[in-house]
Amino acid sequence: MDTKNIYGNYKTALEATIADIQERIQQYCREEREKSGINLAEHIVARIKSEESMLEKCRRRGLDPTPYSALRELTDAIGLRIVCGFIDDVYTNVEKIKQLSGCTVICEKDYIKHAKPNGYRSYHMILSVEEPFEDIEGDNPGHFYVEVQLRTIAMDSWASLEHHLKYKKNIPNTDIIVSELKRCADEMASTDVSMQTIRDLIISSKD
């Protein structure tokens, strides 16, 4: 199958969906900043998974390389990464996203309170977002999946480094690197907690 057609005629709908959900998140961030001075998101990264990557994922999962597989069997055609300054901001974002109209949480996993064995920390959500476009099942308004990852700056930096390790081949002393990464993850998690405590003290001391 031509990789350029893995999303069929739904690429425009995906682009509109990602723009809409990103704008709505940025909107409540602006409102919170005006109200409290707190910046809930340091930055947001949005992407539509490339056709080549989606096709390869279908193959790995044993799925037919069709738009239905890409948009219904899999849930990460649209991805958002929200990077926050502090741990509490992650959970505030989670609650605000749950309150967005037309957004239904399909799945969520808290890898901040329950870190993976290698030290990975992040909060994951799969959303079903209602949009005024026909979806793969012919419904209009349609529903489109959005994968959301929320992390602090420290968590994001660590995840980026771990990602390089995962996809880099022929690295010597891998066991040592993995051990050091786990140590760094624990130290960074402790620092995140300390930074949150300091911010709480500053906020509570305001006149």
Backbone torsions as a table, in degrees:
resi	resn	phi	psi	omega
1	MET	NA	141.9	176.4
2	ASP	-64.7	122.4	-177.0
3	THR	-61.5	-22.8	-179.0
4	LYS	-71.9	-10.2	-177.6
5	ASN	-109.7	11.2	-177.6
6	ILE	-62.2	-27.3	177.3
7	TYR	-97.9	6.3	177.8
8	GLY	55.3	-131.4	179.8
9	ASN	-95.8	17.6	-172.2
10	TYR	-103.5	4.6	-178.3
11	LYS	-60.1	-42.0	179.2
12	THR	-62.9	-40.2	178.3
13	ALA	-65.1	-38.7	177.4
14	LEU	-63.7	-42.5	180.0
15	GLU	-64.2	-40.4	178.3
16	ALA	-67.9	-38.5	179.8
17	THR	-64.2	-45.6	-178.1
18	ILE	-66.2	-36.5	177.9
19	ALA	-66.6	-40.0	-178.3
20	ASP	-66.9	-49.9	-176.6
21	ILE	-66.9	-35.6	177.9
22	GLN	-66.1	-42.6	179.7
23	GLU	-64.9	-38.4	-180.0
24	ARG	-67.8	-35.8	175.8
25	ILE	-68.1	-43.7	178.3
26	GLN	-63.1	-32.9	179.5
27	GLN	-65.4	-47.8	179.7
28	TYR	-69.7	-26.0	174.8
29	CYS	-66.6	-41.8	177.4
30	ARG	-62.9	-42.5	-179.8
31	GLU	-63.4	-42.0	179.5
32	GLU	-66.9	-38.8	179.4
33	ARG	-64.3	-40.4	178.7
34	GLU	-68.4	-34.3	-176.7
35	LYS	-79.5	-44.9	-171.7
36	SER	-119.9	-13.1	-175.7
37	GLY	84.3	-1.3	-179.6
38	ILE	-87.8	131.5	177.6
39	ASN	-95.9	105.5	-173.1
40	LEU	-72.2	-22.1	-179.1
41	ALA	-138.3	120.8	176.0
42	GLU	-70.0	-42.1	171.7
43	HIS	-161.6	159.1	-179.6
44	ILE	-125.2	130.1	177.1
45	VAL	-111.1	125.1	-178.8
46	ALA	-122.5	140.9	178.6
47	ARG	-154.5	151.0	166.9
48	ILE	-101.3	127.1	-178.3
49	LYS	-56.3	133.4	-178.2
50	SER	-61.7	151.8	-179.9
51	GLU	-58.7	-39.3	-179.7
52	GLU	-63.6	-44.2	180.0
53	SER	-66.5	-39.0	179.5
54	MET	-66.9	-41.1	178.4
55	LEU	-61.9	-42.3	179.4
56	GLU	-65.2	-37.8	179.1
57	LYS	-66.7	-39.6	176.1
58	CYS	-58.8	-42.7	179.9
59	ARG	-63.7	-44.4	-179.6
60	ARG	-62.2	-35.1	-177.4
61	ARG	-87.2	-1.4	-179.3
62	GLY	72.5	27.8	-179.0
63	LEU	-100.2	150.6	174.8
64	ASP	-63.4	140.5	-178.5
65	PRO	-79.1	69.1	-175.7
66	THR	-124.7	161.0	174.7
67	PRO	-56.5	-35.4	179.6
68	TYR	-62.5	-43.9	178.4
69	SER	-61.2	-44.3	-176.4
70	ALA	-67.8	-32.9	-171.8
71	LEU	-108.9	-10.0	178.1
72	ARG	-126.3	-45.9	-179.7
73	GLU	-71.0	-33.0	177.2
74	LEU	-110.4	158.5	-171.0
75	THR	-125.4	11.5	-174.3
76	ASP	-119.5	27.2	175.1
77	ALA	-59.7	-39.5	175.4
78	ILE	-107.0	130.9	179.0
79	GLY	-130.8	138.3	174.5
80	LEU	-126.8	134.3	172.0
81	ARG	-119.7	119.5	-179.5
82	ILE	-107.1	116.5	-177.7
83	VAL	-104.0	124.1	-173.2
84	CYS	-113.8	159.1	178.7
85	GLY	-78.3	-31.3	-172.8
86	PHE	-139.4	157.7	-177.4
87	ILE	-59.0	-45.0	-178.4
88	ASP	-59.9	-31.5	-179.9
89	ASP	-65.9	-33.2	176.0
90	VAL	-58.6	-49.4	-176.2
91	TYR	-72.3	-29.7	174.5
92	THR	-65.8	-42.0	175.9
93	ASN	-60.7	-42.8	179.6
94	VAL	-56.2	-47.8	-178.0
95	GLU	-66.6	-39.0	-179.6
96	LYS	-69.8	-36.7	176.8
97	ILE	-63.4	-40.3	179.3
98	LYS	-63.0	-24.1	-178.7
99	GLN	-88.9	-6.9	-179.2
100	LEU	-67.1	135.6	-178.8
101	SER	-65.6	140.7	177.8
102	GLY	77.7	5.1	179.4
103	CYS	-106.8	124.6	176.7
104	THR	-119.3	129.3	178.3
105	VAL	-80.0	118.5	178.8
106	ILE	-87.1	-36.8	-177.0
107	CYS	-158.1	145.6	173.6
108	GLU	-147.0	142.8	-179.7
109	LYS	-137.0	129.0	-178.1
110	ASP	-101.2	95.4	177.0
111	TYR	-91.5	11.8	173.0
112	ILE	-89.6	-51.0	176.6
113	LYS	-74.9	-25.7	-179.0
114	HIS	-129.5	77.5	-175.7
115	ALA	-63.7	151.1	174.1
116	LYS	-68.8	157.6	-177.5
117	PRO	-54.6	-29.8	-179.0
118	ASN	-82.6	-2.9	178.5
119	GLY	105.2	-4.9	-178.1
120	TYR	-62.2	132.6	178.6
121	ARG	-132.7	133.7	179.4
122	SER	-177.5	163.3	174.4
123	TYR	-114.8	123.7	-175.6
124	HIS	-110.9	139.5	174.9
125	MET	-136.8	141.9	167.9
126	ILE	-112.4	120.8	-179.4
127	LEU	-108.5	148.1	165.5
128	SER	-108.1	116.0	-173.6
129	VAL	-110.1	127.1	178.4
130	GLU	-82.5	129.8	179.8
131	GLU	-137.0	155.2	-176.9
132	PRO	-80.0	50.8	178.6
133	PHE	-136.9	153.8	175.9
134	GLU	-70.5	134.9	179.4
135	ASP	-99.3	-174.4	-173.1
136	ILE	-65.4	-20.4	179.5
137	GLU	-96.8	4.2	177.1
138	GLY	87.5	4.0	179.2
139	ASP	-81.1	142.6	175.8
140	ASN	-146.2	111.9	8.6
141	PRO	-65.1	149.5	-178.0
142	GLY	-101.0	172.7	178.4
143	HIS	-123.7	132.0	-176.1
144	PHE	-128.8	135.9	-179.8
145	TYR	-77.9	142.3	174.9
146	VAL	-133.7	122.9	176.3
147	GLU	-92.7	126.3	-177.9
148	VAL	-119.8	131.9	173.3
149	GLN	-119.3	130.0	179.7
150	LEU	-121.9	130.9	-178.9
151	ARG	-151.0	164.5	170.0
152	THR	-80.3	170.9	178.3
153	ILE	-59.4	-43.0	-179.4
154	ALA	-62.9	-45.6	178.9
155	MET	-61.1	-39.5	-178.3
156	ASP	-67.8	-40.6	177.7
157	SER	-62.2	-44.6	179.6
158	TRP	-63.2	-44.7	-177.6
159	ALA	-63.2	-35.9	178.4
160	SER	-63.9	-42.8	179.3
161	LEU	-67.0	-42.0	179.5
162	GLU	-65.2	-34.2	177.8
163	HIS	-62.7	-42.0	177.9
164	HIS	-61.5	-40.4	179.6
165	LEU	-64.3	-41.4	-176.0
166	LYS	-62.9	-36.9	-173.8
167	TYR	-104.8	1.5	176.3
168	LYS	-93.1	129.5	-177.0
169	LYS	-98.9	157.3	174.1
170	ASN	59.6	42.5	176.1
171	ILE	-89.1	125.5	177.3
172	PRO	-74.7	156.8	175.6
173	ASN	57.9	40.5	-177.9
174	THR	-59.9	-38.9	-178.7
175	ASP	-60.7	-40.4	179.5
176	ILE	-65.9	-42.8	-179.6
177	ILE	-63.5	-43.7	179.2
178	VAL	-61.1	-42.4	178.7
179	SER	-63.9	-42.2	178.8
180	GLU	-66.7	-37.9	177.3
181	LEU	-62.7	-41.0	178.4
182	LYS	-63.5	-41.9	178.4
183	ARG	-62.2	-44.0	179.1
184	CYS	-62.8	-40.7	179.5
185	ALA	-59.4	-43.3	180.0
186	ASP	-66.8	-40.9	179.8
187	GLU	-66.8	-40.6	179.6
188	MET	-67.6	-35.6	177.1
189	ALA	-63.9	-40.9	177.6
190	SER	-64.1	-39.6	178.4
191	THR	-66.4	-39.9	176.8
192	ASP	-57.8	-42.8	179.2
193	VAL	-64.6	-43.1	179.2
194	SER	-63.2	-42.8	179.2
195	MET	-64.1	-38.9	177.5
196	GLN	-63.0	-42.6	178.9
197	THR	-61.4	-43.1	179.7
198	ILE	-63.4	-44.4	179.2
199	ARG	-63.0	-40.1	178.2
200	ASP	-59.6	-41.4	179.6
201	LEU	-65.6	-40.0	178.7
202	ILE	-64.9	-44.9	-179.4
203	ILE	-64.7	-40.9	-178.3
204	SER	-69.8	-19.3	-178.3
205	SER	-91.7	-0.6	-179.7
206	LYS	-65.0	144.1	179.0
207	ASP	-72.2	NA	NA
